[in-house]
């Protein structure tokens, strides 16, 4: 049986796929995509997300069932440690007493610029240290730099989330060898420590390839919301997450230069 359950901090997720809430054409489409994705956790950008639509007056939280989903506030759009910490605390205040689970964890994003949307490593570490001291379980979006990932884990992150490729680029995992080394280093003394690919996947095969590397999960948004048929893509992402994990647990055969017959040569008929 595939092990679908994933533990991050105090939360046990029944899916290894985490999805977002941005860029959907309608709130109804978002809700249907969440359903088809099978996700347990849904991330919400505290700084940029308009919880209440100015035109319709509808609240995005009315389309996310608190009994079904755990909300993961994130600090998307922050460019320094102080701003990221402030937004994380706002997310905690937003959820406290709301009926939603998730007030004590946060996905930390601290970006370097608006062109690449790559994480700023020094500010990310600074914000992480403050948030850990503040009692948060912090999931850290970072680059696929092995030494940085080791420092993030050492600083108390609940999960390390290296980017597969730049946010929204749809390029998939550009450096699988870096992900393999990150997994080896971070799980050497704690095999259950969560490593999650965050950002850059474009389609189901990207998710499956990431999961086959041995990562514990994938977080994505644009690949579903920006697809021609988002609901179908959400379903595809769920299946890819499960099949990729199952393939990893099964163990692939080794690559060989030459062919290997699948049936024995003994007993063959000579012409």
C-alpha positions in Angstrom: 0.0 0.0 0.0 1.2 3.5 -0.8 1.9 5.7 2.3 -0.2 8.8 1.5 0.0 10.3 5.0 2.5 13.1 5.5 3.3 14.6 8.9 4.6 18.2 9.1 4.9 19.7 12.5 1.7 18.9 14.4 -0.3 18.2 11.2 -1.0 14.9 9.6 -2.0 15.3 5.9 -3.8 12.6 4.1 -2.4 13.7 0.8 1.2 14.5 -0.3 -0.1 17.3 -2.6 -0.6 20.8 -1.3 -2.4 23.3 -3.5 -3.0 27.0 -3.6 -5.8 29.5 -4.1 -4.5 32.1 -6.6 -5.1 32.8 -10.3 -8.4 30.8 -10.6 -11.0 32.2 -13.0 -13.7 31.8 -10.3 -14.0 30.7 -6.7 -16.2 27.9 -7.9 -13.5 26.6 -10.1 -11.0 26.8 -7.3 -13.3 24.8 -5.0 -13.8 22.1 -7.6 -10.1 21.9 -8.3 -9.3 21.5 -4.6 -11.8 18.7 -4.4 -10.4 16.9 -7.5 -6.8 17.3 -6.2 -7.4 15.3 -3.1 -5.3 17.7 -1.1 -5.7 18.1 2.6 -3.8 21.4 3.0 -4.5 24.6 1.0 -2.1 27.5 1.1 -3.4 31.1 1.2 -1.2 34.2 0.5 -1.9 36.5 3.5 -0.4 39.6 2.0 -1.7 39.4 -1.6 -4.9 37.4 -1.2 -8.1 39.5 -1.2 -10.2 37.4 1.1 -13.2 39.4 0.2 -13.8 40.2 -3.5 -14.5 43.9 -3.9 -17.0 43.4 -6.7 -19.0 40.5 -5.5 -18.4 40.8 -1.7 -17.7 37.1 -1.6 -15.1 35.7 0.9 -12.6 33.2 -0.5 -12.8 31.3 2.9 -16.5 30.6 2.1 -15.2 28.3 -0.7 -12.7 26.3 1.5 -14.4 23.8 3.8 -12.8 24.1 7.3 -13.8 20.5 8.1 -12.0 19.2 5.0 -8.9 21.4 4.6 -6.1 22.8 6.8 -5.2 26.3 5.8 -1.5 27.0 5.3 -0.9 30.8 5.4 2.1 31.9 3.3 4.2 35.1 3.1 4.2 35.4 -0.7 5.1 38.9 -1.9 7.4 39.7 1.0 11.0 40.9 0.3 12.6 41.2 3.7 12.6 39.4 7.0 10.6 42.0 8.9 7.8 42.1 6.4 7.7 38.3 6.2 7.4 38.0 10.0 4.7 40.6 10.2 2.7 38.9 7.5 3.1 35.5 9.2 1.7 37.0 12.4 -1.2 38.5 10.5 -2.0 35.0 9.1 -2.0 33.6 12.6 -4.4 36.3 13.8 -6.6 35.8 10.7 -7.1 32.1 11.5 -7.2 32.2 15.3 -10.8 31.6 16.3 -12.0 31.3 12.7 -12.7 27.6 12.8 -9.9 26.8 10.5 -6.9 24.7 11.5 -3.4 26.1 10.6 -2.9 29.2 12.8 0.4 27.9 14.2 2.2 27.1 10.9 3.3 29.1 8.0 4.9 28.8 4.6 7.8 31.2 4.6 8.6 33.0 1.4 11.1 35.9 1.4 11.9 36.9 -2.2 14.9 38.6 -3.6 13.3 40.4 -6.6 10.2 40.6 -8.7 11.8 39.3 -11.9 13.1 35.9 -10.8 11.0 35.5 -7.6 13.9 33.5 -6.2 14.2 33.4 -2.4 16.6 35.7 -0.6 18.7 33.3 1.5 19.9 35.6 4.3 16.6 37.3 4.9 14.9 33.8 4.7 17.1 32.5 7.5 16.6 35.7 9.6 12.8 35.4 9.3 12.9 31.7 10.0 14.8 32.1 13.3 12.3 34.8 14.5 9.3 32.7 13.6 10.6 29.6 15.2 11.2 31.6 18.4 7.6 32.9 18.0 6.2 29.4 18.1 5.5 28.8 14.4 6.0 25.5 12.6 7.7 27.0 9.5 7.8 25.4 6.0 10.6 27.2 4.2 10.6 28.0 0.4 14.2 28.1 -0.7 16.5 27.4 -3.6 18.0 23.9 -4.2 21.3 24.8 -2.6 22.3 21.9 -0.4 24.2 23.9 2.2 21.4 26.4 2.5 18.9 23.6 3.0 21.0 22.1 5.8 21.2 25.5 7.5 17.4 25.9 7.2 16.8 22.5 8.8 19.3 23.3 11.6 17.6 26.6 12.3 14.4 24.7 13.2 12.3 24.6 10.0 9.4 22.1 10.1 10.0 21.3 6.4 12.4 22.4 3.7 10.8 23.3 0.4 13.4 23.6 -2.4 12.1 25.0 -5.7 12.0 22.7 -8.7 12.4 25.7 -10.9 11.3 29.4 -10.7 7.7 30.1 -9.5 5.1 29.7 -12.2 7.7 28.8 -14.8 6.3 25.3 -15.5 9.8 24.0 -16.2 9.6 21.1 -13.8 12.6 19.9 -11.6 15.6 21.4 -13.4 18.2 19.9 -11.1 17.1 16.5 -9.9 20.6 15.7 -8.7 20.5 18.6 -6.3 17.2 17.3 -4.9 18.7 13.9 -4.5 21.6 15.3 -2.5 19.3 17.5 -0.4 17.2 14.4 0.5 20.4 12.4 1.3 21.8 15.1 3.6 18.5 16.2 5.4 17.3 12.7 5.9 20.6 11.1 7.1 19.7 11.4 10.7 15.9 11.7 10.4 14.4 9.8 7.5 10.9 11.2 8.3 12.1 14.9 7.9 9.8 16.5 5.3 11.3 17.7 2.0 8.8 19.1 -0.4 9.3 20.4 -3.9 7.7 23.8 -4.1 7.2 25.8 -7.4 8.0 25.3 -11.0 6.1 22.2 -12.0 4.0 22.5 -15.1 2.2 19.2 -15.6 1.5 15.8 -14.1 4.7 14.2 -15.4 6.7 16.9 -13.5 5.0 16.0 -10.3 5.5 12.3 -10.8 9.2 12.8 -11.6 9.6 14.9 -8.4 7.9 12.2 -6.3 10.0 9.5 -7.8 13.1 11.2 -6.5 11.8 10.5 -3.0 10.5 13.9 -1.9 7.7 13.8 0.6 5.3 16.0 -1.3 4.8 18.7 -3.9 3.2 22.2 -3.5 1.8 23.8 -6.6 -0.7 26.3 -7.8 -0.2 27.8 -11.2 0.1 24.4 -12.9 -3.6 23.8 -12.0 -5.1 27.3 -12.0 -3.4 28.1 -15.4 -4.2 24.9 -17.2 -6.7 24.9 -20.1 -8.9 22.6 -18.1 -8.0 23.2 -14.4 -10.3 20.6 -12.9 -8.9 17.9 -15.1 -5.4 19.0 -14.3 -6.1 18.9 -10.6 -7.2 15.3 -10.9 -4.1 14.5 -13.0 -1.9 16.1 -10.3 -3.5 13.9 -7.6 -2.8 10.8 -9.6 0.7 11.8 -10.5 1.5 12.4 -6.8 0.2 9.0 -5.9 1.8 7.2 -8.8 5.2 8.9 -8.3 5.3 8.0 -4.6 4.3 4.5 -5.3 7.0 4.1 -7.9 9.6 5.5 -5.5 8.5 3.1 -2.8 8.6 0.2 -5.3 12.1 1.0 -6.5 12.9 1.5 -10.1 15.3 -0.8 -12.0 18.8 0.3 -12.7 19.7 2.0 -16.0 21.8 -0.2 -18.3 23.7 0.6 -21.5 22.6 -2.6 -23.2 19.4 -4.6 -23.5 18.5 -7.3 -20.9 16.1 -10.0 -22.1 13.0 -10.4 -20.1 12.7 -14.1 -20.8 15.5 -16.7 -20.3 17.7 -17.8 -23.3 17.7 -21.4 -22.1 15.4 -23.6 -24.2 15.3 -21.3 -27.2 14.7 -22.9 -30.6 17.7 -22.7 -33.0 16.8 -21.9 -36.5 
